[in-house]
Amino acid sequence: MQYDKIEDSGTRKDYLKVLQNLKVFGDSPTLEVASGEISRAYMGLLQKDLRSLPDIRPNSVVLGTKEFLLKQEL
């Protein structure tokens, strides 16, 4: 997929405020592909790296299998 930069700086800033981090629960080929695609989209659209963090923080994108997420205290 191709992700072109969002040209409107105000729109980019709005997205950067609400989408700041990535937390992946679990380890599977599907989660690797999904997190890679989200990271590429973030870079392409917003021209910034999406931080991958060890815990969930406000404004995080959270990925995981249903089974793994149900075991977590989110």
C-alpha positions in Angstrom: 0.0 0.0 0.0 1.0 3.6 -0.5 0.5 6.3 2.1 0.8 9.8 0.8 1.7 12.6 3.2 -1.3 14.5 4.6 -0.6 17.9 3.1 -2.8 20.0 5.5 -0.6 20.7 8.5 -3.5 21.3 10.8 -5.0 17.9 10.0 -1.6 16.3 10.5 -1.2 18.0 13.9 -4.7 16.8 14.9 -3.8 13.2 14.0 -0.4 13.5 15.8 -2.2 14.5 19.0 -4.5 11.5 19.1 -2.2 8.8 17.6 1.1 8.7 19.3 2.1 5.2 20.3 1.9 1.5 19.4 1.5 -1.4 21.8 1.4 -4.9 20.5 0.3 -7.8 22.8 1.4 -11.1 21.6 3.7 -12.5 18.9 2.4 -13.8 15.6 3.1 -13.3 11.9 -0.3 -11.6 11.6 0.6 -9.1 14.4 4.0 -8.4 12.8 2.4 -7.6 9.5 -0.3 -5.5 11.1 2.1 -3.5 13.2 4.5 -3.0 10.3 1.7 -1.8 8.1 0.4 0.7 10.8 3.9 2.0 11.2 4.4 2.5 7.5 1.0 4.2 7.2 1.9 6.5 10.1 5.2 7.5 8.6 3.7 8.0 5.1 0.7 10.0 6.2 2.2 11.9 9.2 6.0 11.9 8.4 6.8 10.7 11.9 7.8 7.4 13.5 5.2 5.7 15.6 6.7 4.9 18.9 6.5 1.3 20.1 6.2 1.3 23.9 6.3 -1.4 26.6 2.9 -0.4 28.1 -0.3 1.2 27.0 -0.4 5.0 27.3 -3.0 7.6 26.3 -3.4 7.9 22.5 -2.0 4.4 21.8 -2.9 2.1 19.0 -3.3 -1.4 20.6 -2.9 -4.6 18.7 -3.3 -8.2 20.0 -5.1 -11.4 19.7 -8.4 -11.7 21.4 -7.2 -14.4 23.7 -4.1 -12.4 24.7 -5.9 -9.2 25.3 -8.6 -10.9 27.4 -5.8 -12.0 29.8 -4.4 -8.5 30.2 -5.5 -5.9 32.7 -6.0 -3.0 30.3 
